[in-house]
Amino acid sequence: MGTQGVLGGMSEVGGTRPRLRDALVLAVLAAVIIGGVVHYGRGLGDHEPAARGHRSPSAGASPSSGATAELDSAPPTDPGAAPAAAGGTCWDGREASSLRLCGLPAGARGLAWVFPSFARDRLQCHKARPNADSYPVVDSYECFQRALGQPVTVTYDQVKDPGQVERWLLARLGQNHRKEIPGAHGGRCIFKDGATQPARITAMYERFPYVVSVYAASPQAASRAWRMIVQQRPTQAIRGVSNT
């Protein structure tokens, strides 16, 4: 009886050990499974930002330095396009995209533009009578003024043909009395004659139909009137004033 109890007790102990071993195996398996899940989850977390980072440049990131250089060095939209013509204000006050569209000054208003001294002294001027002994004119005004205490006459002419006027002056006064003033559009020329009465100074534009003359009793009075009274626009401003 005592032996069977002992054996029975030993048998009881021996039956409990397999159950503990099974529980230990299950615990180890659970630990392995949980560790694997944690490791897999960490792996997913490590790779996901990299995947998102790989897609983001194509979705709208700033261009690389190489792409920026290509953009900076790209040619203009139309490299062969001609620059826009410079516009300006015409002699009669109109705005134009090019001064070539303004036309030439004409009439009393045109003469007042070409010769600012005529506009200034207009009240001392009147329309001149035709002179058959002179070059043909389209419009002419003469102004009675004074210089060095002497009366002087200043005439402002719009002529038909500046070449015809120059030939007339050369025939009357001679090449020795002609002085050329270089400038745009052929410049100007001045004829001076102090040997005859009245003394005379005449200036004309080579390619524009405008002439101004001063007549005085002495060469000195004519020269003073020329310097102090007469004003002419430069050749590049005959049609108007550029905006540039």
PLY file of the C-alpha trace (Angstrom):
ply
format ascii 1.0
element vertex 244
property float x
property float y
property float z
element edge 243
property int vertex1
property int vertex2
end_header
0.00 0.00 0.00
2.74 2.45 0.91
4.58 1.46 -2.19
1.66 2.01 -4.42
1.16 5.40 -2.80
4.67 6.24 -3.50
4.41 4.98 -7.00
1.15 6.67 -7.31
2.74 9.86 -6.11
5.61 9.45 -8.52
3.19 8.77 -11.29
1.33 12.00 -10.43
4.51 13.96 -10.59
5.51 12.35 -13.83
2.08 13.22 -15.45
2.43 16.93 -14.56
5.82 17.47 -16.34
4.50 16.86 -19.88
1.87 19.53 -19.38
4.47 22.05 -18.21
6.67 21.25 -21.19
3.73 21.79 -23.55
2.96 25.11 -21.95
6.60 26.15 -22.29
6.62 25.24 -25.97
3.45 27.24 -26.57
4.94 30.24 -24.75
8.09 30.08 -26.90
6.02 29.84 -30.09
3.91 32.80 -29.02
7.04 34.84 -28.34
8.43 33.94 -31.76
5.18 34.87 -33.51
4.88 38.18 -31.65
8.53 39.02 -32.42
7.98 38.29 -36.09
4.93 40.48 -36.24
6.78 43.33 -34.55
9.76 42.92 -36.91
7.48 42.89 -39.97
5.65 45.96 -38.77
8.94 47.76 -38.28
9.98 46.73 -41.75
6.82 48.23 -43.21
7.41 51.44 -41.30
10.98 51.68 -42.59
10.06 51.25 -46.25
6.86 53.32 -46.51
8.42 56.79 -46.15
11.05 55.82 -48.67
8.34 54.86 -51.12
6.48 58.11 -50.55
9.71 60.04 -50.86
10.44 58.36 -54.15
7.09 59.35 -55.61
7.04 62.99 -54.44
9.55 64.49 -56.94
7.39 63.49 -59.89
4.39 65.01 -58.15
5.71 68.60 -58.23
9.04 69.12 -56.43
11.43 71.92 -57.46
13.55 71.17 -60.55
17.12 70.01 -60.10
20.08 72.31 -60.64
20.60 70.82 -64.10
16.99 71.46 -65.06
17.23 75.02 -63.73
20.32 75.66 -65.85
18.47 74.43 -68.93
15.57 76.79 -68.20
17.89 79.75 -67.62
19.79 79.11 -70.84
16.69 78.57 -72.98
16.42 80.94 -75.97
13.78 83.72 -75.98
10.39 83.01 -77.40
11.14 84.76 -80.70
14.85 85.60 -81.06
14.35 86.81 -84.62
11.68 89.37 -83.75
12.58 92.95 -84.70
12.53 95.54 -81.89
9.45 97.67 -81.76
9.77 101.02 -83.52
10.19 103.96 -81.17
7.04 106.07 -81.03
6.74 109.73 -80.26
4.74 112.94 -80.44
4.29 114.48 -83.89
4.84 118.16 -84.62
1.06 118.70 -84.57
0.57 117.00 -81.19
-0.57 113.58 -82.41
0.88 110.42 -80.87
2.38 107.98 -83.38
4.00 104.56 -83.18
6.80 105.91 -85.41
7.82 109.46 -86.27
7.90 108.41 -89.92
4.09 108.40 -89.76
3.90 112.04 -88.69
4.34 113.71 -92.06
6.14 117.00 -92.61
5.13 120.25 -90.88
3.05 122.54 -93.08
1.62 126.04 -93.04
2.05 128.63 -90.32
1.68 126.00 -87.62
4.35 123.87 -89.25
6.76 126.81 -89.56
6.17 127.63 -85.89
7.26 124.06 -85.04
10.37 124.08 -87.24
11.35 127.59 -86.12
10.46 128.16 -82.44
11.47 131.82 -82.82
8.59 132.28 -85.27
6.16 130.88 -82.72
7.63 133.20 -80.07
7.58 136.36 -82.23
4.40 135.59 -84.17
2.71 138.87 -83.16
5.48 140.79 -84.96
5.03 138.80 -88.18
2.67 138.82 -91.13
2.21 136.75 -94.25
4.72 137.74 -96.91
3.75 138.69 -100.44
4.97 136.50 -103.31
8.33 137.63 -104.73
8.89 136.80 -108.38
12.61 137.52 -108.01
13.13 134.82 -105.38
12.84 131.05 -105.13
9.29 129.57 -105.19
7.61 129.23 -101.78
4.56 127.40 -100.49
4.08 129.64 -97.46
6.11 132.61 -96.18
6.05 135.02 -93.22
8.20 138.03 -92.46
8.85 139.53 -89.05
10.03 143.11 -88.40
12.39 143.29 -85.42
15.50 145.10 -84.21
19.14 144.25 -83.46
21.93 146.63 -82.38
19.37 149.42 -82.57
18.77 148.76 -86.27
15.67 147.36 -87.95
15.99 143.79 -89.20
13.66 141.55 -91.14
13.41 137.82 -90.50
11.58 135.64 -93.03
10.39 132.07 -92.51
9.63 130.07 -95.65
8.11 126.73 -96.51
9.42 125.97 -100.00
8.59 123.50 -102.75
12.06 122.05 -103.35
15.10 122.59 -101.08
17.41 121.58 -103.95
15.98 124.34 -106.09
16.51 126.86 -103.29
20.14 125.83 -102.86
20.82 126.18 -106.57
19.24 129.63 -106.54
21.38 130.72 -103.59
24.56 129.33 -105.15
23.82 131.24 -108.34
23.20 134.48 -106.44
25.77 134.31 -103.66
28.36 131.75 -104.77
29.97 128.69 -103.21
32.38 130.82 -101.16
29.47 132.15 -99.14
28.11 128.72 -98.31
28.87 126.90 -95.06
27.75 123.33 -94.45
26.52 122.19 -91.02
26.60 118.37 -90.80
23.74 116.53 -89.19
21.06 113.90 -89.62
19.08 113.86 -92.88
21.76 115.79 -94.74
22.18 118.52 -92.16
21.85 122.21 -93.03
23.73 124.92 -94.89
24.10 128.66 -94.28
24.74 131.39 -96.83
26.16 134.71 -95.67
26.51 137.86 -97.74
27.69 141.06 -96.10
28.95 142.77 -99.23
25.55 143.65 -100.66
22.71 145.72 -99.26
20.92 144.61 -97.28
23.30 142.21 -95.57
21.87 138.74 -95.63
22.11 135.41 -93.75
20.03 132.49 -95.04
19.87 128.97 -93.60
18.13 125.95 -95.10
17.69 122.25 -94.44
19.24 120.06 -97.09
16.33 117.58 -97.21
13.47 119.45 -95.60
11.58 122.32 -97.29
12.21 125.10 -94.78
14.29 128.27 -95.06
14.95 131.18 -92.71
16.65 134.48 -93.65
17.78 137.60 -91.82
18.15 140.98 -93.61
19.76 144.01 -91.97
21.42 147.29 -92.89
24.82 146.04 -91.68
26.55 142.67 -91.46
26.96 143.23 -87.72
23.23 143.74 -87.18
22.46 140.71 -89.35
24.88 138.55 -87.34
23.47 139.79 -84.01
19.90 139.12 -85.13
20.92 135.67 -86.33
22.44 134.80 -82.97
19.85 136.43 -80.72
16.58 135.95 -82.60
16.58 132.91 -84.89
15.87 129.48 -83.44
15.78 126.27 -85.51
14.95 122.69 -84.57
17.59 120.00 -85.17
17.00 117.89 -88.25
16.08 114.76 -86.25
13.17 116.64 -84.59
11.53 118.06 -87.71
8.68 115.52 -87.72
8.30 115.36 -83.95
9.90 114.27 -80.69
10.74 110.64 -79.97
9.64 109.01 -76.70
13.08 107.43 -76.25
0 1
1 2
2 3
3 4
4 5
5 6
6 7
7 8
8 9
9 10
10 11
11 12
12 13
13 14
14 15
15 16
16 17
17 18
18 19
19 20
20 21
21 22
22 23
23 24
24 25
25 26
26 27
27 28
28 29
29 30
30 31
31 32
32 33
33 34
34 35
35 36
36 37
37 38
38 39
39 40
40 41
41 42
42 43
43 44
44 45
45 46
46 47
47 48
48 49
49 50
50 51
51 52
52 53
53 54
54 55
55 56
56 57
57 58
58 59
59 60
60 61
61 62
62 63
63 64
64 65
65 66
66 67
67 68
68 69
69 70
70 71
71 72
72 73
73 74
74 75
75 76
76 77
77 78
78 79
79 80
80 81
81 82
82 83
83 84
84 85
85 86
86 87
87 88
88 89
89 90
90 91
91 92
92 93
93 94
94 95
95 96
96 97
97 98
98 99
99 100
100 101
101 102
102 103
103 104
104 105
105 106
106 107
107 108
108 109
109 110
110 111
111 112
112 113
113 114
114 115
115 116
116 117
117 118
118 119
119 120
120 121
121 122
122 123
123 124
124 125
125 126
126 127
127 128
128 129
129 130
130 131
131 132
132 133
133 134
134 135
135 136
136 137
137 138
138 139
139 140
140 141
141 142
142 143
143 144
144 145
145 146
146 147
147 148
148 149
149 150
150 151
151 152
152 153
153 154
154 155
155 156
156 157
157 158
158 159
159 160
160 161
161 162
162 163
163 164
164 165
165 166
166 167
167 168
168 169
169 170
170 171
171 172
172 173
173 174
174 175
175 176
176 177
177 178
178 179
179 180
180 181
181 182
182 183
183 184
184 185
185 186
186 187
187 188
188 189
189 190
190 191
191 192
192 193
193 194
194 195
195 196
196 197
197 198
198 199
199 200
200 201
201 202
202 203
203 204
204 205
205 206
206 207
207 208
208 209
209 210
210 211
211 212
212 213
213 214
214 215
215 216
216 217
217 218
218 219
219 220
220 221
221 222
222 223
223 224
224 225
225 226
226 227
227 228
228 229
229 230
230 231
231 232
232 233
233 234
234 235
235 236
236 237
237 238
238 239
239 240
240 241
241 242
242 243
